[in-house]
Amino acid sequence: MKLLSDANEYGLRAVIWLAQHPGESLKVKELAAHIDAAPGYLIKVLQSLAKSGILSARRGSQGGFTLQAEPSELSALEVINAIDGFERIGKCPLSLADHTTSLCPVHRHIDLAVAQLEEGFRQLMIADVLRQAASPEPGCEKLLANDCLPTHEIQLSPT
């Protein structure tokens, strides 16, 4: 199971790269090269982020995308939700016919896990990622050298 869609990964990488380079405005192809993303796919992600106010978009020869939101006030969850959010299951994993009043035990645990994941990303501010990137965990150096988001596990405590 993949926790983040490709679109969400691209969006987080783009926002973090732009946060690392405040005030810079980049065209899609330039940003795609920096974050190792497909330009045709990235444009849709950037448009979603601009529509939500996280990025600003400017057309023309001097145009491009710029981070509009303040990194200290922008959570990773806001970026994710601006793109496509986390997928919630709609069908009972045990194939029970009705969940109108309560969830089955498996569905309840899956729903709780997604809620905890969302809370972890709600607490993770983009500015925190930038600070943590300054002293990476072992194994993240190569990713950081390419200005990419480190993809290590986020530890969540049960509620």
N, C-alpha and C positions, 0 to 999 in steps of 0.2 A: 504494500500500500504506500503510495506516495503522499506525503503530508501536504506539500505545496505544489500547486500546478506550475507548469512552466511559465505561464503568464505571471503568477505571483513571484516566482523566483526572479524573472526579468525585471519586474517592477521594483522589487527590493534592491536588486543590484543597481538599477538606474538611479533610484532615489539616493542610495548611499554614495554612489560615485558623484552625483551632483552635490550632495552635502559635503563631500570631501573637497570640492572645488567651488566654493560659494561664489555666486555672481556670474559664473561661466554659463554661456548659452551654447548648447550643442545641437547640431542637426542629427537626425535619426541615425544616419550611417556612421557618423563619428562616435556617437554614444554606443551604438551597437558594437563597434570595433573595440571600444574600451571594456565593455562588459561581456564580450563573447556571446552576443545574441544575434538572431536572425533579424535583419532590419525590417522585413515585411511583417513579421510577427510583432516586433517591438513597437512599431508605430501604433498599433491598436492598444497596446498596454499604456503607452505614453498619452494617448488621447483620453483614455479612461482616467488617468492620473490628473490630466489637465482639467477635465470636466469636473472633477471633484475638488479642484482648487489646490491640490498638492503641488502641481507643476504649473508654470505658465507657458503658453505656446505663442510663438510669434512667427508670422509668415514672412517670406521674402529672403533676399540674399543675406541680410543681417539677422535673420530669424533663427529659431531653434527652441529648445526646451530648457527651462531654468527652474530650479527648485524655488517654489513660492512659499512653502510652509517652513516654519522655524524648526530645525532638527530637535531642539529640546522640548518641543510641544507636539511632535509628530510621532505617533506610535507605529510599530510595524503592523499592528492590526488595522490601523486606518489605511495603510498602503494596501494591504491584502484585501480589505473590504471594498476599496475603491475599484479594484480590478475584478475579482470574482468571488471573494470570500472563501470560507471553508465549506466543504460539502457536508451537509447533514444527510443522514440516511432517511429515506422516506418509506421504505418497505421493511417489514419485520424480518430480521435475519433468521428467525425460527419459522417463518411463514405462517404465523398466527393470523387469523382472519381480522381481528379487531384490536385496535389500540386506543379506542376513544377515551377511556377513563384512566388507564395506566399503561406503562410500557412494560414489555417483557424484560426479564433480567438482562439478557444480552443487549437489547436495544438501549436499556437504561444505562448500562456501563459504557457503551459506545458513545451515547449522548453526553455522559459525564466527561469522558476522555476528550471529546471535541471541545466542550466548554472549558476544560482546564487548559487545553492548547490555546484557545482564544484568549484566555486570561493571561497566559504567559506572554503572548504577542502584544496584548494590550499594555502590559507593564514594560515592555521593551521599547524604549524610545530610540529614535534614530541617532540622537546625540550619544546615547550609551554605547551603541554599536561603534561609533567613531572613536570613542574613548577606549573601548576594549580592543579595537583594531590596532591601537598604538602599541599594545603589548600582547601579541597573539599567543594563543596556546600552541604547543608543539604541533607541527603538521599544517598549520595555517599559513606559514610564511609564503609558500608558492602562490596561494590564492591572493594574499594581500599584495604581493609584488605585481600582480595583474590588476589591482584595484577592484577585486571581486569580493563579494560577501562571503565570509567564512561560513561553511555549512556544517556546523557541529551541533550536537544535541543540546536542547534547552531543557534543563532539569525543572520539572514541575512537582510540587508537593501536593499530595491528595488533600482535598478539602474536607 
